[in-house]
Amino acid sequence: MRPTGSVCLNNRSIQLPPKRDLFGVQVSVTSYDQLVDCAISLAQQKRGAIVDFMCVHGLVHAARDPGFAQVIGDFDIVASDGQPVRWALNWFHKADLRERVYGPETMRRACAAAAKAGVPIYLYGSTQDVIDALVEKLPQQFPGLIIAGAESPPFRKLTPDEDQQVADRINQSGAGLVFIGTGCPRQEEFAWRNRRLI
């Protein structure tokens, strides 16, 4: 498991949110603002990190599957996407989280911050129709947002060669943030497999 705490980049410390154990799964105690600030800072420093938005389904899957729990344990931030996950953090760890950190809302806030900071984004997942709609609408909603690339992958596990090709496309795009939307657990496994390639 990666350590939580601070990551020192070019003499600048970026504070990663602390993690707490929920049924054998390490979940971060974080807020929208903290997560977005951390993501933008990491992108500006060109430092790779992976973030998960933990819903109840994902938590149960990780609690029952040691292999998936190990995957989740390698994520830098595991946000409480589901309300029951937030409730459990508050109940068991007195986290005092006032709201969950919902993936789509975080994406909206991260796009706004990326537009202001000049950090390009990459969209990976869903169907081509959804990707096309996002490519059209996100820059309208967030003027200045740079979409460095967007693609709808096949709805199956990629081969190692295909993984490498996706990583190459993302790296060559210059994107600082990559949004992955292929469903749990596929998106987590994709991010985890490619965490050192992208």
Salt bridges, closest charged atoms under 4 A:
ASP33 OD1 - ARG109 NH1 3.95
ASP65 OD2 - HIS61 NE2 3.96
ASP74 OD2 - ARG195 NH2 3.68
ASP76 OD2 - ARG2 NH1 2.56
ASP96 OD1 - ARG98 NH1 3.80
GLU105 OE2 - ARG108 NH2 2.74
GLU105 OE2 - ARG109 NE 2.77
GLU151 OE1 - ARG169 NH2 2.77
GLU162 OE2 - ARG156 NH2 2.78
ASP163 OD2 - ARG193 NE 2.63
